[in-house]
């Protein structure tokens, strides 16, 4: 079941399906990006805040391609994913990044999500926009 939820997460991200993405989270979920550039939030708390944050990125993205691998962790409620992303930016150019994510699941929902991204890749594209 845990792997299915993580697979749904990345499929929704790739499809930019905000409704499917929203259904994956508990109401009080936490989305963390521990290493972030100045001015970029390091965490979103609550499903509504998570979805609003993602909606802002989706507004910048055209076609998005994500590849990922998942594996269970020692804790039966956690899954690890390694991923890479490439998306065409609507304003021009391409954003590429890769990272590692840790999911903590409650039932069939994501309760905590911690993501480590290539911050330098993020800054190359988005530093001028902040």
C-alpha atoms as a printed R data frame, in Angstrom:
    type eleno elety resid chain resno      x      y       z
1   ATOM     1    CA   UNK     A     1  0.000  0.000   0.000
2   ATOM     2    CA   UNK     A     2  2.790  2.460   0.896
3   ATOM     3    CA   UNK     A     3  4.476  2.094  -2.478
4   ATOM     4    CA   UNK     A     4  1.135  2.640  -4.230
5   ATOM     5    CA   UNK     A     5  0.686  5.986  -2.452
6   ATOM     6    CA   UNK     A     6  4.189  7.139  -3.390
7   ATOM     7    CA   UNK     A     7  3.594  6.066  -6.998
8   ATOM     8    CA   UNK     A     8  0.342  8.085  -7.011
9   ATOM     9    CA   UNK     A     9  2.245 11.100  -5.636
10  ATOM    10    CA   UNK     A    10  4.731 11.135  -8.522
11  ATOM    11    CA   UNK     A    11  2.099 10.368 -11.157
12  ATOM    12    CA   UNK     A    12  0.008 13.318  -9.902
13  ATOM    13    CA   UNK     A    13  3.085 15.552  -9.885
14  ATOM    14    CA   UNK     A    14  4.009 14.567 -13.428
15  ATOM    15    CA   UNK     A    15  0.437 15.058 -14.676
16  ATOM    16    CA   UNK     A    16  0.126 18.323 -12.738
17  ATOM    17    CA   UNK     A    17 -3.125 16.866 -11.363
18  ATOM    18    CA   UNK     A    18 -3.750 19.118  -8.362
19  ATOM    19    CA   UNK     A    19 -6.943 17.267  -7.352
20  ATOM    20    CA   UNK     A    20 -5.207 13.877  -7.254
21  ATOM    21    CA   UNK     A    21 -2.281 15.459  -5.422
22  ATOM    22    CA   UNK     A    22 -4.577 17.021  -2.819
23  ATOM    23    CA   UNK     A    23 -6.284 13.698  -2.044
24  ATOM    24    CA   UNK     A    24 -2.949 12.145  -1.016
25  ATOM    25    CA   UNK     A    25 -2.401 14.268   2.113
26  ATOM    26    CA   UNK     A    26 -3.753 14.132   5.649
27  ATOM    27    CA   UNK     A    27 -5.421 17.375   6.717
28  ATOM    28    CA   UNK     A    28 -2.532 18.235   9.065
29  ATOM    29    CA   UNK     A    29  0.313 16.970   6.858
30  ATOM    30    CA   UNK     A    30  3.736 18.625   6.856
31  ATOM    31    CA   UNK     A    31  5.867 19.138   3.731
32  ATOM    32    CA   UNK     A    32  9.494 19.958   4.575
33  ATOM    33    CA   UNK     A    33 12.441 21.028   2.446
34  ATOM    34    CA   UNK     A    34 15.191 21.307   5.094
35  ATOM    35    CA   UNK     A    35 17.783 22.967   2.844
36  ATOM    36    CA   UNK     A    36 16.259 25.963   1.106
37  ATOM    37    CA   UNK     A    37 17.579 29.224  -0.290
38  ATOM    38    CA   UNK     A    38 16.833 32.437   1.567
39  ATOM    39    CA   UNK     A    39 13.290 33.614   0.959
40  ATOM    40    CA   UNK     A    40 11.950 30.152   0.117
41  ATOM    41    CA   UNK     A    41  9.747 28.472   2.733
42  ATOM    42    CA   UNK     A    42 11.318 25.426   4.345
43  ATOM    43    CA   UNK     A    43  7.991 23.897   5.328
44  ATOM    44    CA   UNK     A    44  4.291 23.934   4.582
45  ATOM    45    CA   UNK     A    45  1.878 22.761   7.254
46  ATOM    46    CA   UNK     A    46 -1.580 21.491   6.400
47  ATOM    47    CA   UNK     A    47 -3.033 20.104   3.189
48  ATOM    48    CA   UNK     A    48 -4.311 23.510   2.035
49  ATOM    49    CA   UNK     A    49 -0.894 25.160   2.392
50  ATOM    50    CA   UNK     A    50  0.853 22.265   0.637
51  ATOM    51    CA   UNK     A    51 -1.545 22.371  -2.288
52  ATOM    52    CA   UNK     A    52 -1.350 26.181  -2.525
53  ATOM    53    CA   UNK     A    53  2.453 26.004  -2.648
54  ATOM    54    CA   UNK     A    54  2.419 23.384  -5.366
55  ATOM    55    CA   UNK     A    55 -0.202 25.310  -7.320
56  ATOM    56    CA   UNK     A    56  2.270 28.242  -7.508
57  ATOM    57    CA   UNK     A    57  4.900 25.995  -9.079
58  ATOM    58    CA   UNK     A    58  2.411 24.384 -11.459
59  ATOM    59    CA   UNK     A    59  1.584 27.885 -12.744
60  ATOM    60    CA   UNK     A    60  5.215 28.114 -13.958
61  ATOM    61    CA   UNK     A    61  5.523 24.616 -15.443
62  ATOM    62    CA   UNK     A    62  4.697 23.253 -18.867
63  ATOM    63    CA   UNK     A    63  5.264 19.608 -19.740
64  ATOM    64    CA   UNK     A    64  6.800 17.824 -16.762
65  ATOM    65    CA   UNK     A    65  8.733 14.564 -16.767
66  ATOM    66    CA   UNK     A    66  9.542 12.811 -13.506
67  ATOM    67    CA   UNK     A    67 11.362  9.536 -13.014
68  ATOM    68    CA   UNK     A    68 11.504  7.896  -9.609
69  ATOM    69    CA   UNK     A    69 12.451  4.802  -7.663
70  ATOM    70    CA   UNK     A    70 10.958  3.841  -4.325
71  ATOM    71    CA   UNK     A    71 11.946  1.527  -1.536
72  ATOM    72    CA   UNK     A    72 10.620  0.768   1.927
73  ATOM    73    CA   UNK     A    73 12.534  1.904   4.984
74  ATOM    74    CA   UNK     A    74 13.011  0.121   8.324
75  ATOM    75    CA   UNK     A    75  9.936  1.901   9.701
76  ATOM    76    CA   UNK     A    76  6.861  0.290   8.053
77  ATOM    77    CA   UNK     A    77  5.212  3.725   7.797
78  ATOM    78    CA   UNK     A    78  8.049  5.245   5.770
79  ATOM    79    CA   UNK     A    79  9.117  5.083   2.140
80  ATOM    80    CA   UNK     A    80 12.202  6.509   0.441
81  ATOM    81    CA   UNK     A    81 12.132  7.845  -3.110
82  ATOM    82    CA   UNK     A    82 14.926  9.041  -5.362
83  ATOM    83    CA   UNK     A    83 13.773 11.123  -8.283
84  ATOM    84    CA   UNK     A    84 14.714 13.395 -11.152
85  ATOM    85    CA   UNK     A    85 12.534 16.051 -12.735
86  ATOM    86    CA   UNK     A    86 12.650 17.974 -15.984
87  ATOM    87    CA   UNK     A    87 10.008 20.530 -16.832
88  ATOM    88    CA   UNK     A    88  9.594 23.118 -19.515
89  ATOM    89    CA   UNK     A    89  9.029 26.550 -18.008
90  ATOM    90    CA   UNK     A    90  6.156 28.547 -19.456
91  ATOM    91    CA   UNK     A    91  8.350 31.666 -19.375
92  ATOM    92    CA   UNK     A    92 11.029 29.826 -21.369
93  ATOM    93    CA   UNK     A    93 13.829 27.461 -20.479
94  ATOM    94    CA   UNK     A    94 13.979 24.112 -18.754
95  ATOM    95    CA   UNK     A    95 14.171 23.324 -15.050
96  ATOM    96    CA   UNK     A    96 15.993 20.136 -14.077
97  ATOM    97    CA   UNK     A    97 16.462 18.840 -10.576
98  ATOM    98    CA   UNK     A    98 16.947 15.640  -8.627
99  ATOM    99    CA   UNK     A    99 16.593 14.630  -5.043
100 ATOM   100    CA   UNK     A   100 15.600 12.250  -2.313
101 ATOM   101    CA   UNK     A   101 12.282 12.242  -0.489
102 ATOM   102    CA   UNK     A   102 11.121 10.529   2.671
103 ATOM   103    CA   UNK     A   103  7.404  9.855   3.068
104 ATOM   104    CA   UNK     A   104  5.734  9.050   6.396
105 ATOM   105    CA   UNK     A   105  2.327  7.590   5.789
106 ATOM   106    CA   UNK     A   106 -0.784  7.285   7.931
107 ATOM   107    CA   UNK     A   107 -3.216  4.834   6.442
108 ATOM   108    CA   UNK     A   108 -3.602  5.754   2.787
109 ATOM   109    CA   UNK     A   109 -2.359  9.353   3.157
110 ATOM   110    CA   UNK     A   110  0.921 11.224   3.411
111 ATOM   111    CA   UNK     A   111  1.380 12.689   6.896
112 ATOM   112    CA   UNK     A   112  4.950 13.958   6.507
113 ATOM   113    CA   UNK     A   113  7.069 14.537   3.448
114 ATOM   114    CA   UNK     A   114 10.709 15.594   3.624
115 ATOM   115    CA   UNK     A   115 12.498 16.452   0.402
116 ATOM   116    CA   UNK     A   116 16.165 17.102  -0.272
117 ATOM   117    CA   UNK     A   117 16.725 18.777  -3.642
118 ATOM   118    CA   UNK     A   118 19.712 20.075  -5.566
119 ATOM   119    CA   UNK     A   119 19.538 23.644  -4.240
120 ATOM   120    CA   UNK     A   120 22.057 24.935  -6.807
121 ATOM   121    CA   UNK     A   121 19.805 23.710  -9.646
122 ATOM   122    CA   UNK     A   122 16.838 25.444  -8.007
123 ATOM   123    CA   UNK     A   123 18.765 28.713  -7.659
124 ATOM   124    CA   UNK     A   124 19.958 28.706 -11.283
125 ATOM   125    CA   UNK     A   125 16.353 28.944 -12.412
126 ATOM   126    CA   UNK     A   126 14.441 30.646  -9.619
127 ATOM   127    CA   UNK     A   127 16.936 33.011  -7.895
128 ATOM   128    CA   UNK     A   128 16.251 35.794 -10.392
129 ATOM   129    CA   UNK     A   129 12.502 35.445  -9.838
130 ATOM   130    CA   UNK     A   130 12.658 35.947  -6.036
